[in-house]
Amino acid sequence: MAKECFVCKKSVVSGNNVTHSNKHNKRVWKPNLQKVKIVLDGTPQRVNVCTRCLRSGKVERA
């Protein structure tokens, strides 16, 4: 199962490294996910949340 942010559904993105001589190599960009305890429907639950959502206050930590 691929990891993604519980709030914004941010996940792995793929693309290319491109050198000065225009050689292309596959690479991936991974989101900065943290496993945190949040309050969901009044109960604490452990989920993966990206740091952008944590910083902007989109989740309430338990």
All heavy atoms as TSV, in Angstrom:
chain	resi	resn	atom	element	x	y	z
A	1	MET	N	N	0.827	-1.172	0.000
A	1	MET	CA	C	0.000	0.000	0.000
A	1	MET	C	C	0.878	1.245	0.000
A	1	MET	O	O	1.809	1.371	0.779
A	1	MET	CB	C	-0.878	-0.003	1.259
A	1	MET	CG	C	-1.859	1.139	1.302
A	1	MET	SD	S	-2.922	1.053	2.741
A	1	MET	CE	C	-2.070	2.180	3.826
A	2	ALA	N	N	0.596	2.153	-0.900
A	2	ALA	CA	C	1.375	3.379	-0.993
A	2	ALA	C	C	0.993	4.319	0.137
A	2	ALA	O	O	-0.180	4.451	0.484
A	2	ALA	CB	C	1.129	4.056	-2.335
A	3	LYS	N	N	1.991	4.975	0.742
A	3	LYS	CA	C	1.711	5.922	1.815
A	3	LYS	C	C	1.295	7.251	1.218
A	3	LYS	O	O	1.841	7.699	0.220
A	3	LYS	CB	C	2.951	6.119	2.681
A	3	LYS	CG	C	3.234	4.975	3.614
A	3	LYS	CD	C	4.331	5.360	4.570
A	3	LYS	CE	C	4.630	4.253	5.532
A	3	LYS	NZ	N	5.671	4.619	6.479
A	4	GLU	N	N	0.317	7.859	1.855
A	4	GLU	CA	C	-0.121	9.186	1.438
A	4	GLU	C	C	-0.616	9.940	2.658
A	4	GLU	O	O	-0.892	9.348	3.704
A	4	GLU	CB	C	-1.211	9.104	0.376
A	4	GLU	CG	C	-2.482	8.451	0.814
A	4	GLU	CD	C	-3.532	8.398	-0.280
A	4	GLU	OE1	O	-3.195	8.561	-1.457
A	4	GLU	OE2	O	-4.701	8.196	0.069
A	5	CYS	N	N	-0.716	11.251	2.519
A	5	CYS	CA	C	-1.184	12.093	3.605
A	5	CYS	C	C	-2.671	11.827	3.852
A	5	CYS	O	O	-3.459	11.771	2.906
A	5	CYS	CB	C	-0.961	13.565	3.270
A	5	CYS	SG	S	-1.589	14.694	4.531
A	6	PHE	N	N	-3.050	11.679	5.113
A	6	PHE	CA	C	-4.429	11.398	5.488
A	6	PHE	C	C	-5.338	12.576	5.147
A	6	PHE	O	O	-6.499	12.383	4.794
A	6	PHE	CB	C	-4.499	11.091	6.984
A	6	PHE	CG	C	-5.868	10.776	7.487
A	6	PHE	CD1	C	-6.430	9.535	7.251
A	6	PHE	CD2	C	-6.593	11.719	8.197
A	6	PHE	CE1	C	-7.698	9.233	7.724
A	6	PHE	CE2	C	-7.861	11.431	8.667
A	6	PHE	CZ	C	-8.416	10.187	8.433
A	7	VAL	N	N	-4.811	13.798	5.199
A	7	VAL	CA	C	-5.618	15.003	5.022
A	7	VAL	C	C	-5.709	15.412	3.556
A	7	VAL	O	O	-6.787	15.493	2.977
A	7	VAL	CB	C	-5.050	16.169	5.858
A	7	VAL	CG1	C	-5.868	17.430	5.664
A	7	VAL	CG2	C	-4.986	15.787	7.319
A	8	CYS	N	N	-4.561	15.637	2.911
A	8	CYS	CA	C	-4.557	16.205	1.553
A	8	CYS	C	C	-4.284	15.174	0.464
A	8	CYS	O	O	-4.233	15.513	-0.718
A	8	CYS	CB	C	-3.537	17.335	1.459
A	8	CYS	SG	S	-1.827	16.795	1.652
A	9	LYS	N	N	-4.055	13.909	0.843
A	9	LYS	CA	C	-3.811	12.802	-0.103
A	9	LYS	C	C	-2.549	12.993	-0.929
A	9	LYS	O	O	-2.436	12.479	-2.040
A	9	LYS	CB	C	-5.006	12.588	-1.044
A	9	LYS	CG	C	-6.322	12.408	-0.339
A	9	LYS	CD	C	-6.306	11.211	0.568
A	9	LYS	CE	C	-7.680	11.015	1.200
A	9	LYS	NZ	N	-7.593	10.453	2.534
A	10	LYS	N	N	-1.592	13.766	-0.396
A	10	LYS	CA	C	-0.306	13.942	-1.083
A	10	LYS	C	C	0.454	12.623	-1.048
A	10	LYS	O	O	0.496	11.954	-0.018
A	10	LYS	CB	C	0.491	15.028	-0.376
A	10	LYS	CG	C	1.772	15.421	-1.070
A	10	LYS	CD	C	2.524	16.446	-0.255
A	10	LYS	CE	C	1.816	17.787	-0.295
A	10	LYS	NZ	N	2.588	18.830	0.406
A	11	SER	N	N	1.045	12.211	-2.187
A	11	SER	CA	C	1.775	10.941	-2.239
A	11	SER	C	C	3.011	11.099	-3.116
A	11	SER	O	O	3.368	12.205	-3.511
A	11	SER	CB	C	0.870	9.832	-2.771
A	11	SER	OG	O	0.453	10.121	-4.077
A	12	VAL	N	N	3.654	9.981	-3.428
A	12	VAL	CA	C	4.891	9.978	-4.208
A	12	VAL	C	C	4.626	10.484	-5.625
A	12	VAL	O	O	3.620	10.133	-6.240
A	12	VAL	CB	C	5.490	8.559	-4.247
A	12	VAL	CG1	C	6.695	8.501	-5.147
A	12	VAL	CG2	C	5.857	8.109	-2.855
A	13	VAL	N	N	5.540	11.323	-6.137
A	13	VAL	CA	C	5.461	11.846	-7.499
A	13	VAL	C	C	6.728	11.435	-8.226
A	13	VAL	O	O	7.821	11.516	-7.662
A	13	VAL	CB	C	5.332	13.385	-7.494
A	13	VAL	CG1	C	5.322	13.943	-8.895
A	13	VAL	CG2	C	4.098	13.817	-6.745
A	14	SER	N	N	6.609	10.967	-9.472
A	14	SER	CA	C	7.792	10.540	-10.222
A	14	SER	C	C	8.101	11.521	-11.331
A	14	SER	O	O	7.239	12.266	-11.787
A	14	SER	CB	C	7.585	9.141	-10.801
A	14	SER	OG	O	6.542	9.160	-11.734
A	15	GLY	N	N	9.368	11.499	-11.760
A	15	GLY	CA	C	9.806	12.385	-12.832
A	15	GLY	C	C	11.210	12.031	-13.250
A	15	GLY	O	O	11.638	10.888	-13.091
A	16	ASN	N	N	11.937	12.986	-13.775
A	16	ASN	CA	C	13.280	12.748	-14.268
A	16	ASN	C	C	14.291	13.703	-13.654
A	16	ASN	O	O	13.992	14.873	-13.443
A	16	ASN	CB	C	13.337	12.934	-15.792
A	16	ASN	CG	C	12.648	11.842	-16.541
A	16	ASN	OD1	O	12.955	10.673	-16.369
A	16	ASN	ND2	N	11.693	12.219	-17.385
A	17	ASN	N	N	15.499	13.186	-13.381
A	17	ASN	CA	C	16.662	14.029	-13.177
A	17	ASN	C	C	17.175	14.352	-14.569
A	17	ASN	O	O	17.333	13.442	-15.388
A	17	ASN	CB	C	17.770	13.276	-12.433
A	17	ASN	CG	C	17.648	13.381	-10.939
A	17	ASN	OD1	O	16.986	14.274	-10.427
A	17	ASN	ND2	N	18.285	12.465	-10.244
A	18	VAL	N	N	17.426	15.610	-14.860
A	18	VAL	CA	C	17.919	15.992	-16.177
A	18	VAL	C	C	19.280	16.663	-16.006
A	18	VAL	O	O	19.401	17.677	-15.321
A	18	VAL	CB	C	16.945	16.947	-16.898
A	18	VAL	CG1	C	17.460	17.279	-18.291
A	18	VAL	CG2	C	15.568	16.329	-16.983
A	19	THR	N	N	20.307	16.088	-16.630
A	19	THR	CA	C	21.651	16.633	-16.516
A	19	THR	C	C	21.840	17.790	-17.484
A	19	THR	O	O	20.990	18.084	-18.326
A	19	THR	CB	C	22.700	15.549	-16.832
A	19	THR	OG1	O	22.550	15.161	-18.194
A	19	THR	CG2	C	22.535	14.344	-15.940
A	20	HIS	N	N	22.987	18.431	-17.377
A	20	HIS	CA	C	23.319	19.530	-18.272
A	20	HIS	C	C	23.396	19.058	-19.719
A	20	HIS	O	O	23.070	19.801	-20.649
A	20	HIS	CB	C	24.654	20.146	-17.835
A	20	HIS	CG	C	25.045	21.355	-18.616
A	20	HIS	ND1	N	24.337	22.538	-18.555
A	20	HIS	CD2	C	26.065	21.569	-19.481
A	20	HIS	CE1	C	24.917	23.426	-19.370
A	20	HIS	NE2	N	25.974	22.861	-19.924
A	21	SER	N	N	23.812	17.789	-19.914
A	21	SER	CA	C	23.886	17.229	-21.269
A	21	SER	C	C	22.561	16.593	-21.697
A	21	SER	O	O	22.506	15.891	-22.692
A	21	SER	CB	C	25.001	16.189	-21.352
A	21	SER	OG	O	24.741	15.119	-20.479
A	22	ASN	N	N	21.497	16.842	-20.937
A	22	ASN	CA	C	20.128	16.423	-21.244
A	22	ASN	C	C	19.900	14.915	-21.130
A	22	ASN	O	O	19.032	14.378	-21.797
A	22	ASN	CB	C	19.697	16.936	-22.621
A	22	ASN	CG	C	18.192	17.164	-22.689
A	22	ASN	OD1	O	17.571	17.439	-21.670
A	22	ASN	ND2	N	17.621	17.037	-23.859
A	23	LYS	N	N	20.689	14.228	-20.280
A	23	LYS	CA	C	20.413	12.822	-19.981
A	23	LYS	C	C	19.282	12.770	-18.955
A	23	LYS	O	O	19.232	13.585	-18.043
A	23	LYS	CB	C	21.651	12.135	-19.396
A	23	LYS	CG	C	22.742	11.896	-20.402
A	23	LYS	CD	C	23.878	11.146	-19.745
A	23	LYS	CE	C	25.010	10.933	-20.725
A	23	LYS	NZ	N	26.167	10.295	-20.079
A	24	HIS	N	N	18.373	11.816	-19.129
A	24	HIS	CA	C	17.234	11.670	-18.231
A	24	HIS	C	C	17.360	10.397	-17.411
A	24	HIS	O	O	17.598	9.330	-17.968
A	24	HIS	CB	C	15.920	11.612	-19.028
A	24	HIS	CG	C	15.540	12.914	-19.639
A	24	HIS	ND1	N	16.324	13.573	-20.563
A	24	HIS	CD2	C	14.463	13.692	-19.458
A	24	HIS	CE1	C	15.730	14.690	-20.924
A	24	HIS	NE2	N	14.588	14.781	-20.259
A	25	ASN	N	N	17.210	10.517	-16.095
A	25	ASN	CA	C	17.203	9.383	-15.186
A	25	ASN	C	C	15.959	9.483	-14.320
A	25	ASN	O	O	15.657	10.547	-13.786
A	25	ASN	CB	C	18.443	9.380	-14.288
A	25	ASN	CG	C	19.705	9.213	-15.081
A	25	ASN	OD1	O	19.792	8.349	-15.939
A	25	ASN	ND2	N	20.683	10.060	-14.808
A	26	LYS	N	N	15.248	8.356	-14.170
A	26	LYS	CA	C	14.032	8.352	-13.363
A	26	LYS	C	C	14.352	8.609	-11.890
A	26	LYS	O	O	15.367	8.147	-11.381
A	26	LYS	CB	C	13.316	7.009	-13.472
A	26	LYS	CG	C	12.559	6.834	-14.764
A	26	LYS	CD	C	11.450	7.846	-14.839
A	26	LYS	CE	C	10.255	7.273	-15.579
A	26	LYS	NZ	N	9.210	8.277	-15.725
A	27	ARG	N	N	13.460	9.340	-11.208
A	27	ARG	CA	C	13.587	9.569	-9.779
A	27	ARG	C	C	12.201	9.809	-9.192
A	27	ARG	O	O	11.244	9.992	-9.933
A	27	ARG	CB	C	14.500	10.742	-9.468
A	27	ARG	CG	C	13.981	12.077	-9.948
A	27	ARG	CD	C	14.531	13.228	-9.164
A	27	ARG	NE	N	14.041	13.171	-7.795
A	27	ARG	CZ	C	14.375	14.040	-6.849
A	27	ARG	NH1	N	15.193	15.025	-7.123
A	27	ARG	NH2	N	13.902	13.951	-5.637
A	28	VAL	N	N	12.116	9.801	-7.872
A	28	VAL	CA	C	10.840	10.057	-7.204
A	28	VAL	C	C	11.004	11.147	-6.155
A	28	VAL	O	O	12.080	11.320	-5.598
A	28	VAL	CB	C	10.252	8.786	-6.548
A	28	VAL	CG1	C	9.864	7.762	-7.580
A	28	VAL	CG2	C	11.198	8.201	-5.537
A	29	TRP	N	N	9.921	11.886	-5.921
A	29	TRP	CA	C	9.850	12.867	-4.850
A	29	TRP	C	C	8.876	12.330	-3.830
A	29	TRP	O	O	7.727	12.033	-4.148
A	29	TRP	CB	C	9.352	14.221	-5.363
A	29	TRP	CG	C	10.352	14.975	-6.155
A	29	TRP	CD1	C	11.230	15.918	-5.688
A	29	TRP	CD2	C	10.585	14.887	-7.559
A	29	TRP	NE1	N	11.992	16.404	-6.711
A	29	TRP	CE2	C	11.606	15.781	-7.887
A	29	TRP	CE3	C	10.025	14.131	-8.583
A	29	TRP	CZ2	C	12.081	15.950	-9.174
A	29	TRP	CZ3	C	10.499	14.290	-9.863
A	29	TRP	CH2	C	11.519	15.190	-10.142
A	30	LYS	N	N	9.346	12.184	-2.581
A	30	LYS	CA	C	8.498	11.644	-1.528
A	30	LYS	C	C	8.029	12.768	-0.607
A	30	LYS	O	O	8.807	13.669	-0.285
A	30	LYS	CB	C	9.264	10.601	-0.714
A	30	LYS	CG	C	9.639	9.381	-1.522
A	30	LYS	CD	C	10.413	8.402	-0.676
A	30	LYS	CE	C	10.834	7.209	-1.510
A	30	LYS	NZ	N	11.669	6.282	-0.729
A	31	PRO	N	N	6.764	12.734	-0.179
A	31	PRO	CA	C	6.287	13.742	0.766
A	31	PRO	C	C	6.874	13.495	2.152
A	31	PRO	O	O	7.218	12.365	2.494
A	31	PRO	CB	C	4.773	13.540	0.775
A	31	PRO	CG	C	4.586	12.121	0.398
A	31	PRO	CD	C	5.705	11.797	-0.545
A	32	ASN	N	N	6.993	14.553	2.943
A	32	ASN	CA	C	7.517	14.442	4.303
A	32	ASN	C	C	6.368	14.036	5.221
A	32	ASN	O	O	5.651	14.875	5.755
A	32	ASN	CB	C	8.119	15.783	4.724
A	32	ASN	CG	C	8.873	15.686	6.018
A	32	ASN	OD1	O	8.899	14.647	6.668
A	32	ASN	ND2	N	9.473	16.788	6.415
A	33	LEU	N	N	6.167	12.726	5.374
A	33	LEU	CA	C	5.068	12.206	6.176
A	33	LEU	C	C	5.522	11.892	7.590
A	33	LEU	O	O	6.613	11.361	7.794
A	33	LEU	CB	C	4.504	10.930	5.543
A	33	LEU	CG	C	3.862	11.086	4.179
A	33	LEU	CD1	C	3.433	9.736	3.648
A	33	LEU	CD2	C	2.669	12.013	4.237
A	34	GLN	N	N	4.684	12.240	8.550
A	34	GLN	CA	C	4.927	11.946	9.956
A	34	GLN	C	C	3.763	11.113	10.478
A	34	GLN	O	O	2.612	11.387	10.141
A	34	GLN	CB	C	5.009	13.245	10.771
A	34	GLN	CG	C	5.964	14.272	10.215
A	34	GLN	CD	C	7.406	13.859	10.352
A	34	GLN	OE1	O	7.793	13.312	11.364
A	34	GLN	NE2	N	8.185	14.111	9.319
A	35	LYS	N	N	4.065	10.096	11.270
A	35	LYS	CA	C	3.014	9.289	11.885
A	35	LYS	C	C	2.641	9.969	13.201
A	35	LYS	O	O	3.425	9.989	14.138
A	35	LYS	CB	C	3.510	7.871	12.122
A	35	LYS	CG	C	2.404	6.902	12.473
A	35	LYS	CD	C	2.861	5.481	12.298
A	35	LYS	CE	C	2.110	4.917	11.112
A	35	LYS	NZ	N	2.284	3.519	10.909
A	36	VAL	N	N	1.441	10.559	13.255
A	36	VAL	CA	C	1.006	11.309	14.430
A	36	VAL	C	C	-0.349	10.812	14.902
A	36	VAL	O	O	-1.117	10.218	14.142
A	36	VAL	CB	C	0.911	12.829	14.152
A	36	VAL	CG1	C	2.259	13.423	13.864
A	36	VAL	CG2	C	-0.058	13.117	13.038
A	37	LYS	N	N	-0.635	11.057	16.187
A	37	LYS	CA	C	-1.936	10.745	16.749
A	37	LYS	C	C	-2.820	11.965	16.601
A	37	LYS	O	O	-2.469	13.054	17.067
A	37	LYS	CB	C	-1.788	10.405	18.230
A	37	LYS	CG	C	-2.192	9.015	18.607
A	37	LYS	CD	C	-2.149	8.865	20.099
A	37	LYS	CE	C	-1.731	7.453	20.439
A	37	LYS	NZ	N	-1.691	7.244	21.893
A	38	ILE	N	N	-3.980	11.809	15.947
A	38	ILE	CA	C	-4.919	12.910	15.775
A	38	ILE	C	C	-6.254	12.522	16.391
A	38	ILE	O	O	-6.520	11.343	16.635
A	38	ILE	CB	C	-5.110	13.290	14.290
A	38	ILE	CG1	C	-5.777	12.158	13.521
A	38	ILE	CG2	C	-3.809	13.694	13.648
A	38	ILE	CD1	C	-6.282	12.562	12.149
A	39	VAL	N	N	-7.086	13.530	16.651
A	39	VAL	CA	C	-8.431	13.279	17.152
A	39	VAL	C	C	-9.369	13.208	15.955
A	39	VAL	O	O	-9.513	14.176	15.217
A	39	VAL	CB	C	-8.878	14.400	18.123
A	39	VAL	CG1	C	-10.303	14.170	18.574
A	39	VAL	CG2	C	-7.943	14.467	19.303
A	40	LEU	N	N	-9.996	12.040	15.753
A	40	LEU	CA	C	-10.910	11.830	14.631
A	40	LEU	C	C	-12.230	11.310	15.186
A	40	LEU	O	O	-12.284	10.219	15.739
A	40	LEU	CB	C	-10.298	10.833	13.640
A	40	LEU	CG	C	-11.031	10.631	12.336
A	40	LEU	CD1	C	-10.991	11.922	11.511
A	40	LEU	CD2	C	-10.428	9.502	11.543
A	41	ASP	N	N	-13.287	12.097	15.060
A	41	ASP	CA	C	-14.613	11.768	15.606
A	41	ASP	C	C	-14.558	11.511	17.104
A	41	ASP	O	O	-15.198	10.586	17.625
A	41	ASP	CB	C	-15.221	10.568	14.884
A	41	ASP	CG	C	-15.405	10.810	13.396
A	41	ASP	OD1	O	-15.664	11.966	13.027
A	41	ASP	OD2	O	-15.285	9.852	12.610
A	42	GLY	N	N	-13.743	12.284	17.813
A	42	GLY	CA	C	-13.660	12.178	19.257
A	42	GLY	C	C	-12.745	11.095	19.785
A	42	GLY	O	O	-12.554	10.965	20.984
A	43	THR	N	N	-12.156	10.279	18.894
A	43	THR	CA	C	-11.254	9.215	19.332
A	43	THR	C	C	-9.868	9.447	18.749
A	43	THR	O	O	-9.738	9.881	17.602
A	43	THR	CB	C	-11.756	7.830	18.876
A	43	THR	OG1	O	-11.860	7.820	17.451
A	43	THR	CG2	C	-13.115	7.505	19.473
A	44	PRO	N	N	-8.815	9.164	19.527
A	44	PRO	CA	C	-7.464	9.308	18.987
A	44	PRO	C	C	-7.154	8.198	17.985
A	44	PRO	O	O	-7.546	7.052	18.178
A	44	PRO	CB	C	-6.570	9.207	20.218
A	44	PRO	CG	C	-7.383	8.574	21.261
A	44	PRO	CD	C	-8.819	8.817	20.944
A	45	GLN	N	N	-6.475	8.566	16.907
A	45	GLN	CA	C	-6.132	7.609	15.857
A	45	GLN	C	C	-4.759	7.964	15.307
A	45	GLN	O	O	-4.444	9.133	15.136
A	45	GLN	CB	C	-7.184	7.677	14.753
A	45	GLN	CG	C	-7.129	6.534	13.775
A	45	GLN	CD	C	-8.297	6.577	12.796
A	45	GLN	OE1	O	-9.002	7.571	12.686
A	45	GLN	NE2	N	-8.474	5.499	12.071
A	46	ARG	N	N	-3.934	6.948	15.016
A	46	ARG	CA	C	-2.592	7.176	14.497
A	46	ARG	C	C	-2.629	7.107	12.970
A	46	ARG	O	O	-2.992	6.073	12.401
A	46	ARG	CB	C	-1.632	6.124	15.043
A	46	ARG	CG	C	-0.180	6.461	14.822
A	46	ARG	CD	C	0.714	5.487	15.534
A	46	ARG	NE	N	0.714	5.648	16.979
A	46	ARG	CZ	C	1.448	6.532	17.639
A	46	ARG	NH1	N	2.242	7.357	16.993
A	46	ARG	NH2	N	1.407	6.601	18.946
A	47	VAL	N	N	-2.262	8.217	12.310
A	47	VAL	CA	C	-2.305	8.295	10.844
A	47	VAL	C	C	-1.051	8.988	10.319
A	47	VAL	O	O	-0.322	9.628	11.061
A	47	VAL	CB	C	-3.564	9.059	10.349
A	47	VAL	CG1	C	-4.830	8.316	10.682
A	47	VAL	CG2	C	-3.593	10.458	10.907
A	48	ASN	N	N	-0.810	8.856	9.010
A	48	ASN	CA	C	0.285	9.553	8.336
A	48	ASN	C	C	-0.218	10.908	7.850
A	48	ASN	O	O	-1.210	10.978	7.123
A	48	ASN	CB	C	0.782	8.750	7.130
A	48	ASN	CG	C	1.529	7.517	7.548
A	48	ASN	OD1	O	2.380	7.580	8.421
A	48	ASN	ND2	N	1.216	6.393	6.938
A	49	VAL	N	N	0.476	11.974	8.267
A	49	VAL	CA	C	0.110	13.333	7.879
A	49	VAL	C	C	1.363	14.037	7.398
A	49	VAL	O	O	2.431	13.901	7.999
A	49	VAL	CB	C	-0.513	14.103	9.067
A	49	VAL	CG1	C	-0.895	15.508	8.665
A	49	VAL	CG2	C	-1.720	13.372	9.620
A	50	CYS	N	N	1.268	14.800	6.301
A	50	CYS	CA	C	2.428	15.533	5.807
A	50	CYS	C	C	2.681	16.752	6.693
A	50	CYS	O	O	1.784	17.249	7.368
A	50	CYS	CB	C	2.246	15.942	4.346
A	50	CYS	SG	S	1.004	17.194	4.044
A	51	THR	N	N	3.906	17.229	6.696
A	51	THR	CA	C	4.294	18.332	7.564
A	51	THR	C	C	3.602	19.639	7.170
A	51	THR	O	O	3.393	20.494	8.021
A	51	THR	CB	C	5.811	18.533	7.549
A	51	THR	OG1	O	6.256	18.651	6.194
A	51	THR	CG2	C	6.508	17.356	8.193
A	52	ARG	N	N	3.228	19.788	5.926
A	52	ARG	CA	C	2.508	20.990	5.493
A	52	ARG	C	C	1.148	21.076	6.180
A	52	ARG	O	O	0.732	22.137	6.648
A	52	ARG	CB	C	2.343	20.952	3.967
A	52	ARG	CG	C	1.516	22.044	3.339
A	52	ARG	CD	C	2.218	23.399	3.327
A	52	ARG	NE	N	3.508	23.397	2.715
A	52	ARG	CZ	C	3.779	23.810	1.478
A	52	ARG	NH1	N	2.795	24.212	0.698
A	52	ARG	NH2	N	5.001	23.823	1.025
A	53	CYS	N	N	0.441	19.937	6.274
A	53	CYS	CA	C	-0.866	19.918	6.941
A	53	CYS	C	C	-0.721	20.102	8.452
A	53	CYS	O	O	-1.559	20.741	9.082
A	53	CYS	CB	C	-1.601	18.615	6.647
A	53	CYS	SG	S	-2.120	18.462	4.928
A	54	LEU	N	N	0.344	19.542	9.043
A	54	LEU	CA	C	0.585	19.727	10.458
A	54	LEU	C	C	0.859	21.187	10.789
A	54	LEU	O	O	0.303	21.754	11.735
A	54	LEU	CB	C	1.794	18.885	10.912
A	54	LEU	CG	C	1.565	17.400	11.121
A	54	LEU	CD1	C	2.891	16.723	11.418
A	54	LEU	CD2	C	0.589	17.170	12.233
A	55	ARG	N	N	1.701	21.810	9.975
A	55	ARG	CA	C	2.111	23.191	10.217
A	55	ARG	C	C	0.956	24.162	10.034
A	55	ARG	O	O	0.835	25.144	10.769
A	55	ARG	CB	C	3.252	23.549	9.265
A	55	ARG	CG	C	3.983	24.804	9.613
A	55	ARG	CD	C	5.123	25.023	8.660
A	55	ARG	NE	N	4.625	25.205	7.308
A	55	ARG	CZ	C	5.385	25.255	6.229
A	55	ARG	NH1	N	6.688	25.114	6.339
A	55	ARG	NH2	N	4.867	25.427	5.031
A	56	SER	N	N	0.080	23.901	9.053
A	56	SER	CA	C	-1.019	24.812	8.787
A	56	SER	C	C	-2.223	24.570	9.690
A	56	SER	O	O	-3.224	25.273	9.583
A	56	SER	CB	C	-1.443	24.709	7.316
A	56	SER	OG	O	-1.885	23.401	7.040
A	57	GLY	N	N	-2.135	23.559	10.574
A	57	GLY	CA	C	-3.206	23.335	11.554
A	57	GLY	C	C	-4.435	22.674	11.002
A	57	GLY	O	O	-5.544	22.890	11.506
A	58	LYS	N	N	-4.301	21.852	9.968
A	58	LYS	CA	C	-5.450	21.170	9.377
A	58	LYS	C	C	-5.899	19.963	10.190
A	58	LYS	O	O	-6.958	19.424	9.932
A	58	LYS	CB	C	-5.144	20.751	7.941
A	58	LYS	CG	C	-4.980	21.914	7.000
A	58	LYS	CD	C	-4.756	21.449	5.593
A	58	LYS	CE	C	-4.611	22.628	4.647
A	58	LYS	NZ	N	-4.332	22.200	3.267
A	59	VAL	N	N	-5.084	19.526	11.149
A	59	VAL	CA	C	-5.456	18.403	12.007
A	59	VAL	C	C	-5.298	18.813	13.475
A	59	VAL	O	O	-4.507	19.685	13.804
A	59	VAL	CB	C	-4.578	17.144	11.740
A	59	VAL	CG1	C	-4.849	16.580	10.383
A	59	VAL	CG2	C	-3.115	17.452	11.902
A	60	GLU	N	N	-6.099	18.176	14.323
A	60	GLU	CA	C	-5.993	18.414	15.764
A	60	GLU	C	C	-5.277	17.225	16.380
A	60	GLU	O	O	-5.749	16.101	16.293
A	60	GLU	CB	C	-7.380	18.558	16.373
A	60	GLU	CG	C	-7.383	18.848	17.860
A	60	GLU	CD	C	-8.772	18.883	18.453
A	60	GLU	OE1	O	-9.740	18.900	17.688
A	60	GLU	OE2	O	-8.871	18.854	19.686
A	61	ARG	N	N	-4.112	17.481	16.980
A	61	ARG	CA	C	-3.328	16.400	17.571
A	61	ARG	C	C	-3.937	15.949	18.878
A	61	ARG	O	O	-4.523	16.733	19.602
A	61	ARG	CB	C	-1.896	16.864	17.783
A	61	ARG	CG	C	-1.156	17.095	16.468
A	61	ARG	CD	C	0.265	17.460	16.692
A	61	ARG	NE	N	1.041	16.254	16.982
A	61	ARG	CZ	C	2.306	16.093	16.645
A	61	ARG	NH1	N	2.939	17.051	16.026
A	61	ARG	NH2	N	2.942	14.999	16.940
A	62	ALA	N	N	-3.782	14.646	19.147
A	62	ALA	CA	C	-4.346	14.078	20.376
A	62	ALA	C	C	-3.394	14.342	21.545
A	62	ALA	O	O	-2.208	14.488	21.374
A	62	ALA	CB	C	-4.554	12.580	20.212
